[in-house]
Amino acid sequence: DSLWKIATKYNVSVANLKSWNNLKSDNIYIGQKLKVSAGSSSSSSKPSTNTNSNKETSKPSTSSSAKTYTVVKGDSLWKIATKYNVSVANLKSWNNLKSDTINIGQKLKVNASSTSSNSNTSQANTSKPSNSTTKTHTVKKGDSLWSVSRQYNTTVDNIKSWNKLTGNTIYIGQKLTIK
């Protein structure tokens, strides 16, 4: 998420979001709660302090249908992925995570949102690769499975499956099939 995406989703200005949430910059963080209207009841701009009593919320987060889960002590992406029968790669993708590190109190989407207003990347992940022809990507310096998956709007698991990779290691000059 970015302030711009959230502002667009709720048809408000970035300036209003910053004002309503006392933000000094455009930086926001995962799990942060933001007011999305002048009278919004979600007034905390910090992660909720009562997360231990509310580990899981099956309510949609605002107008999207994505379920969220609040990270508790002892959690890992693998444990959460297993609990919700999803892949770690999908959890990372849906939550824009660059690493496997998660924090207590952090809210994670545990399923794909079906709304189109803020799911351009989610829609692309499911529809573009299946409708397009097979491509070949030649690995270059600095590439990772994650960066290649972002480039082609797919998941790390898909790339690994299409190329029969058992680990996350790729090497410069390697040809990867992208479907």
C-alpha positions as CSV (number, residue, x, y, z in Angstrom):
1,D,0.0,0.0,0.0
2,S,0.9,3.6,-0.4
3,L,-0.9,6.8,0.6
4,W,-1.7,7.4,-3.1
5,K,-3.3,3.9,-3.5
6,I,-5.3,4.3,-0.3
7,A,-6.4,7.8,-1.2
8,T,-7.5,6.6,-4.6
9,K,-9.4,3.6,-3.1
10,Y,-11.3,5.8,-0.8
11,N,-11.7,8.7,-3.2
12,V,-9.9,11.2,-0.9
13,S,-6.7,13.2,-1.3
14,V,-3.3,12.3,0.0
15,A,-3.2,15.6,1.8
16,N,-6.4,14.7,3.7
17,L,-5.0,11.3,4.6
18,K,-1.8,12.9,6.0
19,S,-3.9,15.6,7.8
20,W,-6.4,13.1,9.4
21,N,-3.5,10.9,10.5
22,N,-1.0,13.5,11.6
23,L,1.5,12.2,9.1
24,K,4.6,14.3,8.5
25,S,5.8,12.3,5.5
26,D,4.4,9.9,2.9
27,N,5.8,6.9,4.7
28,I,3.4,4.3,6.1
29,Y,4.1,0.9,7.5
30,I,2.4,-2.5,7.5
31,G,-0.2,-2.9,10.2
32,Q,-0.6,0.9,10.6
33,K,-4.2,2.0,11.0
34,L,-5.2,5.1,9.0
35,K,-8.3,7.3,9.1
36,V,-9.8,7.3,5.6
37,S,-12.4,9.9,6.3
38,A,-12.7,12.9,8.6
39,G,-15.1,11.0,10.8
40,S,-13.5,7.5,10.6
41,S,-13.7,5.6,13.8
42,S,-10.3,3.9,13.2
43,S,-8.3,6.6,14.8
44,S,-5.1,5.0,15.8
45,S,-2.1,5.6,13.6
46,K,-0.1,3.0,15.5
47,P,-0.6,-0.8,15.5
48,S,-3.4,-1.7,17.9
49,T,-2.4,-2.4,21.4
50,N,-5.2,-4.9,22.0
51,T,-4.1,-7.3,19.3
52,N,-3.6,-10.2,21.7
53,S,-7.4,-10.3,22.4
54,N,-8.1,-10.0,18.6
55,K,-5.7,-12.4,16.9
56,E,-7.8,-12.9,13.9
57,T,-10.4,-10.8,12.1
58,S,-12.5,-12.5,9.5
59,K,-14.2,-9.1,8.8
60,P,-13.1,-7.6,5.5
61,S,-10.7,-4.8,6.0
62,T,-12.9,-1.8,5.0
63,S,-14.5,-2.5,1.5
64,S,-12.1,-5.3,0.4
65,S,-12.8,-9.0,0.9
66,A,-9.2,-9.7,2.1
67,K,-9.1,-11.5,5.5
68,T,-6.5,-10.2,7.8
69,Y,-4.5,-11.9,10.6
70,T,-2.7,-10.1,13.4
71,V,0.8,-11.6,14.1
72,V,1.3,-13.0,17.6
73,K,4.4,-14.1,19.4
74,G,5.8,-17.3,17.9
75,D,4.3,-16.8,14.5
76,S,6.2,-17.2,11.2
77,L,5.1,-16.7,7.7
78,W,5.3,-20.5,7.3
79,K,2.9,-21.1,10.3
80,I,0.5,-18.5,9.0
81,A,0.6,-19.8,5.5
82,T,0.0,-23.3,6.7
83,K,-2.9,-22.2,8.9
84,Y,-4.7,-20.5,6.0
85,N,-3.6,-23.1,3.3
86,V,-1.8,-20.5,1.2
87,S,1.8,-20.2,0.1
88,V,4.5,-18.1,1.9
89,A,5.1,-16.5,-1.5
90,N,1.5,-15.4,-1.7
91,L,1.6,-14.0,1.8
92,K,4.7,-12.0,0.9
93,S,3.1,-10.8,-2.3
94,W,-0.3,-9.8,-0.8
95,N,1.5,-7.9,2.0
96,N,4.4,-6.4,-0.1
97,L,6.9,-8.1,2.1
98,K,10.6,-8.0,0.9
99,S,11.8,-10.6,3.5
100,D,10.4,-13.3,5.8
101,T,10.5,-11.0,8.8
102,I,7.2,-10.2,10.5
103,N,6.4,-8.3,13.7
104,I,4.1,-9.0,16.6
105,G,1.0,-6.9,16.1
106,Q,1.5,-6.6,12.3
107,K,-1.7,-7.2,10.3
108,L,-1.3,-9.5,7.3
109,K,-3.7,-10.2,4.5
110,V,-4.2,-14.0,4.4
111,N,-6.2,-14.2,1.2
112,A,-6.3,-12.3,-2.1
113,S,-8.7,-9.3,-2.3
114,S,-11.3,-9.7,-4.9
115,T,-12.0,-6.0,-5.3
116,S,-10.5,-4.3,-8.3
117,S,-10.2,-0.8,-6.8
118,N,-6.9,-1.6,-5.0
119,S,-5.8,-4.9,-6.4
120,N,-4.2,-4.1,-9.7
121,T,-1.3,-6.3,-8.8
122,S,-3.5,-9.1,-7.4
123,Q,-5.6,-9.1,-10.6
124,A,-2.4,-9.2,-12.7
125,N,-1.0,-12.1,-10.6
126,T,-3.9,-14.3,-11.5
127,S,-5.0,-13.2,-15.0
128,K,-2.1,-11.9,-17.0
129,P,0.2,-14.9,-16.9
130,S,-2.5,-17.4,-17.7
131,N,-3.6,-15.4,-20.7
132,S,-0.2,-14.6,-22.1
133,T,2.2,-16.7,-24.1
134,T,5.3,-18.4,-22.5
135,K,8.3,-16.0,-22.1
136,T,11.9,-16.7,-21.3
137,H,13.7,-14.5,-18.8
138,T,17.5,-14.6,-18.7
139,V,18.8,-14.0,-15.1
140,K,21.0,-11.0,-14.8
141,K,23.1,-9.6,-11.9
142,G,20.9,-8.5,-9.0
143,D,17.9,-10.7,-10.0
144,S,16.2,-12.9,-7.4
145,L,13.1,-15.1,-7.8
146,W,11.2,-12.4,-5.9
147,S,12.3,-9.6,-8.3
148,V,11.6,-11.7,-11.4
149,S,8.1,-12.6,-10.0
150,R,7.3,-8.9,-9.5
151,Q,8.6,-8.1,-13.0
152,Y,6.2,-10.6,-14.6
153,N,3.3,-10.2,-12.1
154,T,3.4,-13.8,-10.9
155,T,4.6,-15.6,-7.8
156,V,7.9,-17.2,-6.7
157,D,6.1,-20.5,-6.4
158,N,4.9,-20.3,-10.0
159,I,8.4,-19.6,-11.3
160,K,9.8,-22.4,-9.3
161,S,7.1,-24.8,-10.5
162,W,7.4,-23.8,-14.2
163,N,11.2,-24.3,-14.0
164,K,11.2,-27.3,-11.7
165,L,13.4,-25.5,-9.2
166,T,13.6,-27.0,-5.7
167,G,15.4,-24.1,-4.0
168,N,15.5,-20.4,-4.3
169,T,18.9,-20.2,-5.9
170,I,19.2,-18.8,-9.5
171,Y,22.3,-17.9,-11.3
172,I,23.4,-15.2,-13.9
173,G,22.7,-16.4,-17.4
174,Q,20.1,-19.0,-16.3
175,K,17.0,-19.1,-18.6
176,L,13.7,-19.1,-16.7
177,T,10.4,-20.0,-18.3
178,I,7.6,-17.5,-17.4
179,K,4.0,-18.5,-18.3
